[in-house]
Amino acid sequence: MPRKFFRKYLPSHESVRNNRHIARFGGFLHHPNLWHLNRHSVAGGVAVGLFSGLVPGPFQMLAAALLAVPLRVNLPVALATTLYTNPFTIGPLYLLAYLIGRLLVGGNRARLSPPPEMDWSHLGASLDAFLHWLLSMGPPLAVGLPVLALILAVLGYACVQIGWRAHVIRAWRKRQLLRSRQVC
């Protein structure tokens, strides 16, 4: 993939090792795969980020970091990938997770109640109502969330692997074509 593009924005290994905040963690964050941009590390980082993105609340990046370090996948990619869940996408994703869970668990066939209206002037009460609405979904949501997270992680890993490989093959063929034109 566009490794040069990402290198412009990622910190160097030396700056990461010399950072005083990271130095507290000792050798945990010094493994090369946590910072290298190779096909397997980036694909693993995307998978970890997609999986962790469905962790409820503000713990998504913490979960991504806690999974990326022992799995030795690209840490910045894992953290950035969690951002696919936001206030606009979380509702449809949780609804999809509920439907997957209802399919697997065979939960009640009653119609799903619509989500509560968001009142931006009383945000705390609206978020509380939304949380109660989510909890009313019960077991289908509890089963559907990890299943959807696994599905997204596997799809993300496969897409990065295939896309990276296709990019490399296309670059090889382009260089081969340029070399053949230069010889003639």
N, C-alpha and C positions, 0 to 999 in steps of 0.2 A: 504494500500500500504506500501512500505518500509519506514515507519515513522522514524525508527531509523537511516536509511541512511540520510534522509533529516535533522534530528536534528543535525547531526554532522556539517552541513554546514550553518544552519540558526542561527542567533543570538538569545540569550536568551531574555526573556521579560525584564529583568532588564537592560541588556545592551542597548536595544532599548529605554526604558524609560529614561535612563540616558544619551543618546547621545545628545550632545548640539545642533546638527542640527535638530533633530526631536523634541526637547523640544520647539522649536519656534512655532510649530503647535499646541501646547497645547494638549487638549484631543482628537483631531481628530484621531491621530494615535495610541491611547492607547486601542482601542477596541480589545478584545482578538481574535476575528475571523480574524483580519488582519494578525495575526502571527501564529495561531494554525493550526496544520495539522490534520484536520478531513475531512471526505468525502465530506461534503457539501461545506466547505470553499475552499478546493482545487479544487473541480469541478467548483465552481463559479469563482475561480481565473483563471482556464484554459479557461473558456468561455469568461471572460473579456479580457484575453490576446489574444485569437484568434480573437475576434471582433476588438480589438484595433490594431492588427497587420496589418490590411488593411488601417489604417489611413495613408494618404499620408505624406511623408517626415519624418523629425526627431521627430514628435510629437506622435509617437506610445506609448512610455513609459509614457509620460505625460498623454495621454488619458487613458491608463490602470490604472494609479494611481488615476486619477480623477474619474474613474468609480468604482474602487475597494474600495475606502474609503467609499462612501455613501452606496454601496451595501454590505459592510462588508464581503468581500471575501478575501482570502489569497493574500496579497499584493506582496510578493516576487514571488509567483507562477505566478501572473498576469503579472508582469514585465518580468519575464524570458520567458513566453510563447510568448510574442510579437516577440521574436527573430526567429520565424519560417519564417518571411519574411526577405530576404536578397537579395543581388544583383543577386543571381542565381534563386531564387524562385519568385521574384516580377513580372517578365515578364509573366511567365505562369499563375500566379494568376490573374493578371490584364486582360490577354486574356480570361481566364475563366469567370471573372466578366463581361467582354464585351459581351461574348456569351450569358450569362444568361440575361443580360440587353437587348440584341437584341431580345432574345426570348420573354421577357416580354413586351417590348416597341414596338416591331415590327419595329425596325429601318430600315434604308436603307439596301437593300439586296445586295448592291455593295460589292465586295470582300474587305476584310480587307487588307490594305496596310501593307507590312512587316515592322517590326521595323527598325529604322536606325542602321547602323553599328556603333559599339563603337570604337572610335579612342582614345586609352589610352594616346596618346601623347597630345591630345587636349581634355581633359576630360570635361572641362566646356562647350565647343561647343557640344560635344556628348550628355551630359546631357540635354542641352537646346533643341537639336533636339529630344531627347527621350520625353521630356515634351511636345513639340509641337505635336508629334505623339500621345501621350496619349490624349491631349486636342482635337485632331481631331476626336476622337471616340465619343465625345459628350454625348447625353442623354443615350444611352445604357450603357456606362461605369458608368455614374452618378447613374443610377438605379441598375446596376449589383453589384457595390461594396458593398453597404449596405446589399443587399440581400445575397451575398456570405458571408459577415461577419456574418450575422445572422445564416446562414446555418452552417458555421464552428463553431460558438459559441454553437449552440444547439447540434451538433454532438460531440464536445469536452466535453460538460457537460455530455451528455449521456454516452460516452465512459468511462469517469473517474468514474461515478457513478457505471456503470456495472462492470468495471474492479476492482474497490475497493471492491465492494460487493463479486465478485467472489474470490478475494484474501482472504477475511475474511472467507468465507465459506470453502475454501480449507484449511485454517489454522485450523479452528474448526475441520474439519474432520480428519486432520492429528493428532491433539492432541487427539481426541477421539480414533483413531486407536492406538496411543501409549499407552493410558490409558488402553484400552482393552487388549493389549499385556502384560502390566505389571501385571494386575490382574490374568491372567492365569498362 
